[in-house]
Amino acid sequence: MSVLNVKTLLSGTVALLGSMLACTQVLAADAAATRVLIEQYLQGDNRTETERARDASRKPADALEFFGLQDTMKVLEISPATGYWTKFLGPTLCNNGGELVVSVGVNDAFKNDVMTLPGLECVSAINDGVTLGNMPPFEFETGNFDMVLTFWNLHNPNAEMRANMNQAIFDALKPGGIYGAEDHTRRHNQPTDRAVGRRLDPVLVIKEMIDIGFDFVDFSDMHYHTEDDLTQEVGTPGVQGNTDRFVLKFRKP
């Protein structure tokens, strides 16, 4: 290769790296700006005092900034339970051109009591028949998501059903879309028993996601708790709310 060609190649590589760095900086800035909105809606009237009291442990703004949430995204929330996340995710997205879709185990109480709250006009529910305990192979009724989020849900389905859900999520995401997951940590390769039944090995989770086709992007230690020895049931007094939890970020290529 001639010197001229080498210089041309190096110049092109430097330009590409510069463009990638600039893009990363823009995304980080957008996520930081969205965090300001999240913190605003965390103080909103939609939320109960009990929910606000959980924020110190759950660190919702930290988690969503880590995943790279932007207020214009189309987001899928898996199994929203009683709406802890939905109540501030909804206004963050709905008031800024985004969209929030909820699925898997969305019951009538959630639809009547949470989805009707102010600021949640862009929230919709899909796949009513799919639950964490009944999850055959399926597809989400809508797709093209920028981000999918699930919090403390992956431990509920067995491995086969979890694979069905993760495959449906993979298919529903845009190329480059993000899948963010949190759950209670189990010691690596620890056998299942009643005490650790609601915990998951994060190494297993990473393997399962890679097997589906996801790229593993990053992890966060924001929920690392040295006082949790990983042997107790997550609802045990003194452990509940303070479990060691993994925070994992994946991307669809």
N, C-alpha and C positions, 0 to 999 in steps of 0.2 A: 504494500500500500504506500502511495506517495505521501510526502510530507503534507502536501496540500489537502489530500483526502483525510489524513489524520486530523488536521486542524479543523476541517469542515465537520468531521464526526464529533470531535470534542466540543466544538461550538454548538452543534445541535443538541448534544447531551446536556450541556450547561443550561441552554435555553429551556429544555424540557424540565430539568430539575427546578429551575427558577419558577416556571409556570406551575409545577406541582406544589412548590412551597407557597406560592401566592394563593393558590386555591385552598390549601390547608389553612392558611391564616384567615381567609374569608369565612370558611366554615366555622372555625373556632370563634371568630367575632360574632357570627350569627347565633351560635349556640350560647355565647355569653349574653347577648342581647335578649335571647329568649329566656334565659335564667331570670332576668329582671322581672319579666312578666310572670313567670312561675311563682317567684317569691311574692309578687303582688296578689296572685290568686290564691296562694296558700293562706292568706289572711281574709279571704272572701267569706261572704255570708252563707255560702253553700255548705260550709264545713262545720262540723260539730266540735265542741271543746275536746271531746275524746279523740277525735282525729288529729286535731292540732297537737295534742299531747304526745302523739306517736311520732311526730316529725323529727324530734331530736334523735331518735333511734333509727328511723328509716331514711333520713337524709334525702328526701325526694329531689330537691333542687340539685344536689351534688350528683345523684344518680342520672338524672335526665341530661345534665350538662355533659357528663361522661359519655353517655350514649350519643350525644350530638343532636339532641332534639332541636328543631327549628319550628317556629310558630306557623309556618306556611305548609308544613308537611301533611301528608295523608298518613294517619297512624292507625294501626290495629292494636287494640288492647285485648289480651287473652284473659278470659275468666275474671271479670272485674269485681266479683264478690259484692260487697256492699257499697263500692264506689269510692274508696279512699283516694285512688289515683284519678279516677274519672272526674271528680268534682273540681279539680284544678287543671287537669289536662284539657278538659272540654273547653273552658273559657279561653285558655291559652291559645288553642287552635281555632276555635270557632270565631273569635273576635279579630282574627288576623289572616283570614283566608285559608286556614288549614281545615282538616277534617278528621274526626275521630270516629272509628268504627269499633264496636265491642262484639265479642263473640265467645262462644264456649261457656255454657252454663249460665247464660243471662236469663234470669227469671223474671216473672211478672212484677214482683216487688221492685226490682231494679228499674224496670222500664217505667213503672208508675211513680216511683219516689225519687229516682236519681235523674233519669233522662228528661224529666219535665222541669228540672231546676233552671233558673235563669242563666243564660250564657252557654247552654248545652244544645242549642238549636241545630248544630251540625252533627250531633251524635246520632248514630244509627246502630241497630243490632242486626246481626246476620247469623245464619246457621243455627236456628233455635234448637234443633234436635241433637246437636253435638254437646256432650258434657265431658268433663274430665274422667268420668267413670264409664263412658260409652263413646268410644272414639274409633270406629272402623275407618278404613281408608276413605278420605273425603276431599273435597275442594271447597275453598271459601267462595261464597256467592259473589264476591267482588274482589278485585285485586289491585295491582299497580300501586302497592303501598311503598312509601318511603321508609317506614320503620314499623317494626312489630315489637311489642313489649309484653313481658310476662313476669310477674312477681310472685314467688312462693307457690307456683303451680306445677312445675315440672316434676316434682316428687309424687304427685297424685296418680297420673296414669302409669301403667306398667310399661316396660320397655317397648313392646309392640305398639301400644297406643301412642306412646310418646313419639315414636318414629313416624306414625301416621300424621300426627299434628305437626311435627317439624317439617315433614315433606310438604304438607299443605301450605305452611308458612313460607317455605322456600319458593314454592310455585307462585304465591301471591305477591311476593316482593318484586320491586323493580330491580334490574341489574344495578348493583351498587347499594341496594337497600340494606338497612341495618336491622339485626335481630338482637335485642337486649334482654338478658335474662338474669334474674336473681333467685337464689334459693338457699335453704339451710344446708350447711356443709356437713358431709359425712367423711370420715377418715377413708383414705384411699384403700380400695379393695376390702373394706370392712363388710362382713356378711350382714345380711338383713336380719333384724329382729325387731320386736315391738318398739324398743326404745329409740331406734334410729330409723324407723319406718318413714318418717317425714323429713328425712335428710337425703342428700344426693352427693355422690362423689363428683367433684367438679372435673376431674380427669375423664371420668366416664361421659359427662355431659359434652366436653370438648370433642371426644372421639365420636360420639353420636352425631354431633353437628357436622363434623368434617366428613363423616360417612354419607350424610345427606348431600353434601356439596358446598357447605359454607366454608368461607375462610375465617379462621380465628384471628381477630384483630387485636384484642387487648383484654386485660383484666384490671380490676381495681381492688385495693385492700381497704376500702372505706368502711367495710363491715367486718373487719378482722377483730375478733374478741378473744384475747388470751384466756379470759376466765371461763370460756366455754370449752370443756374438754372433749366435746363431740360425742359423748356417750349417753347423754340424757335426752329424754323426749322433749321436743321443742316447746311444749306447753307447760313444762315443769316450772313451778314458782321459783323465781330467781333466775331462771334461764329464759323464760318467755319474754320476747321483746329484745333480748340481748344475745341471741344466738350468733355464732360465727356464720356469716353468709357470703357466698361467692357472688361476684358481679362480673358477668362475662359479656363481651361484645363480639358479634359475628357480622360478616358481610356476605351478601350474595354476589358472586363474581359477575 
